[in-house]
Amino acid sequence: MDWMEFTIGLLNAISWPAVVLIVLFSFRKNIIRLVPFTRKLKFKDFEVQFSDEIDQLVQKAQTAFPDLKSDPKTHLTAAARHLPNSCVLEAWDIVHQQAQTLVKKHFPDANIGETTPYKDIGFVLTKQEVLDLKKSKLFNELRRLRNKVAHAEGYEVGGSEAIQYVELCFRLIDYFKELTATMNELDKTLVSQ
């Protein structure tokens, strides 16, 4: 290797990083303005995440409001960015538990199969008019998405989609809780008469 080959090799090695530095320096003001809107920056094996501010804010909120730590909705929403599929499955489990409790208590004769309990519970709730058409569709769509996450190989849900899924699940959970309380009060009234 003579001095000319060495010089060409050296220029090849430093030209790419030099071009990147010149571009970054030239557009530094515009790039700085974009950083607050950037969640993740990845180039080859180099990766930077900018979501630390949100994580710190969540930690501060949990110290200010300790009940947030035990709130399943808050827990699932916070974890959705990192473990979206897991959050979908956990949110559905809470929907299922609430719906199953309602069916077992108020419709004990309902036929719930072991192989398709989610589908059967949705059918019973719709048949008994506990769920109107829109709520029944929501229940079934949430169930179908849960099944995709649980059973479809390689199916991944994004963090924002998981947060929306959790929100919808908790709307249904709150509905079931209110309905259960109303039906329990109605049962108490009928027993006392």
C-alpha positions in Angstrom: 0.0 0.0 0.0 1.5 3.3 -1.0 0.8 6.7 0.3 -1.8 7.4 -2.4 -3.9 4.3 -1.6 -3.6 5.2 2.1 -4.9 8.7 1.5 -7.8 7.5 -0.6 -8.7 5.0 2.0 -8.5 7.6 4.7 -10.7 10.0 2.7 -13.3 7.3 2.1 -13.4 6.5 5.8 -13.9 10.1 7.0 -16.0 11.5 4.1 -19.3 9.9 5.2 -19.1 11.1 8.9 -17.9 14.5 7.7 -20.9 14.9 5.4 -23.3 14.0 8.2 -21.7 16.5 10.5 -21.9 19.3 8.0 -25.6 18.5 7.3 -26.3 18.4 11.0 -24.5 21.6 11.7 -26.2 23.4 8.7 -29.7 22.4 9.8 -29.1 22.4 13.6 -31.8 25.1 14.3 -34.4 23.1 12.4 -33.4 19.8 13.9 -33.5 21.3 17.4 -37.1 22.4 16.8 -38.1 18.9 15.7 -36.6 17.1 18.8 -39.6 17.7 21.1 -41.8 16.0 18.6 -39.4 13.0 18.1 -40.1 9.9 20.2 -37.3 7.7 18.8 -34.3 8.2 16.7 -32.6 5.2 15.2 -29.6 4.8 12.8 -28.1 1.4 12.3 -27.3 0.1 15.8 -27.6 3.5 17.4 -31.0 4.3 19.0 -32.2 7.1 21.3 -35.6 7.4 22.9 -37.0 10.7 24.0 -39.9 9.3 26.1 -37.9 9.7 29.3 -39.8 12.9 30.1 -43.1 11.1 30.0 -41.8 8.3 32.2 -40.5 10.9 34.7 -43.9 12.7 34.6 -45.7 9.4 35.3 -43.5 8.7 38.3 -44.1 12.2 39.7 -47.8 11.8 39.3 -47.7 8.4 41.1 -45.9 10.0 44.0 -48.5 12.8 44.1 -51.4 10.4 43.7 -50.5 7.1 45.2 -53.7 5.5 44.1 -52.5 5.7 40.5 -50.1 2.8 41.3 -52.9 0.5 42.1 -55.2 1.7 39.3 -55.1 -1.0 36.5 -56.1 1.4 33.8 -53.2 3.7 34.6 -50.9 0.8 34.9 -51.9 -0.6 31.5 -51.8 2.8 29.8 -48.3 3.5 31.1 -47.1 0.1 30.0 -48.7 0.2 26.6 -45.7 1.9 24.9 -43.3 -0.9 26.0 -45.6 -4.0 26.1 -48.6 -3.2 23.8 -49.6 -6.8 23.2 -49.4 -7.7 26.9 -51.6 -4.7 27.7 -54.2 -5.7 25.2 -54.4 -9.2 26.8 -54.5 -7.8 30.4 -57.2 -5.3 29.5 -59.3 -7.9 27.9 -58.9 -10.2 31.0 -60.4 -7.5 33.1 -63.4 -7.1 30.7 -63.9 -10.8 30.7 -63.8 -11.1 34.5 -66.3 -8.3 34.9 -68.6 -9.7 32.2 -68.3 -13.2 33.6 -69.1 -12.0 37.1 -72.2 -10.3 35.7 -73.4 -13.4 33.8 -72.7 -15.9 36.7 -74.6 -13.8 39.2 -77.6 -12.7 37.2 -77.9 -15.4 34.5 -76.6 -18.5 36.3 -78.4 -20.8 33.8 -76.5 -19.4 30.8 -74.5 -22.0 28.8 -70.9 -20.9 28.7 -68.6 -23.3 26.9 -65.1 -24.0 28.0 -63.6 -23.6 24.5 -65.4 -20.3 23.6 -66.1 -18.6 26.9 -65.6 -15.0 25.5 -67.9 -15.5 22.5 -70.5 -17.3 24.7 -70.5 -14.5 27.3 -70.9 -11.9 24.6 -73.8 -13.9 23.1 -75.6 -14.2 26.5 -75.2 -10.5 27.3 -76.6 -9.6 23.9 -79.4 -12.1 24.1 -80.4 -10.9 27.6 -80.3 -7.3 26.2 -77.6 -6.3 28.6 -75.6 -5.1 25.6 -77.3 -3.1 23.0 -76.2 -3.5 19.4 -73.4 -1.0 19.5 -72.0 -2.3 22.8 -72.3 -5.8 21.5 -70.3 -4.9 18.5 -67.7 -3.2 20.7 -67.4 -6.3 22.9 -67.0 -8.6 19.9 -64.5 -6.4 18.2 -62.4 -6.1 21.3 -62.6 -9.9 21.7 -61.5 -10.4 18.1 -58.5 -8.1 18.4 -57.6 -9.9 21.7 -57.7 -13.2 19.8 -55.4 -11.9 17.1 -52.9 -10.7 19.6 -53.1 -14.0 21.5 -53.1 -16.4 18.6 -51.8 -14.8 15.3 -48.1 -15.5 14.9 -46.1 -12.2 14.7 -49.1 -9.9 15.2 -48.0 -6.8 16.9 -50.1 -3.9 18.1 -48.5 -0.4 18.3 -48.3 1.5 21.6 -51.0 4.1 20.7 -53.3 1.4 19.4 -52.9 -0.5 22.7 -53.7 2.7 24.7 -56.9 3.1 22.6 -57.7 -0.5 23.2 -57.3 -0.1 27.0 -59.5 3.0 26.9 -62.3 1.1 25.1 -62.0 -1.9 27.4 -62.3 0.3 30.5 -65.4 2.0 29.0 -67.0 -1.4 28.8 -65.7 -2.4 32.3 -67.2 0.7 33.8 -70.5 0.0 32.0 -70.5 -3.6 33.4 -69.7 -2.3 36.9 -72.5 0.2 36.8 -74.9 -2.4 35.5 -73.9 -4.9 38.1 -74.5 -2.3 40.9 -77.9 -1.4 39.4 -78.9 -5.1 39.1 -77.7 -5.8 42.6 -79.9 -2.9 43.9 -82.8 -4.2 42.0 -82.3 -7.7 43.4 -82.2 -6.3 46.9 -85.4 -4.3 46.3 -87.2 -7.4 45.0 -86.0 -9.6 47.9 -87.2 -7.0 50.5 -90.7 -6.8 49.0 
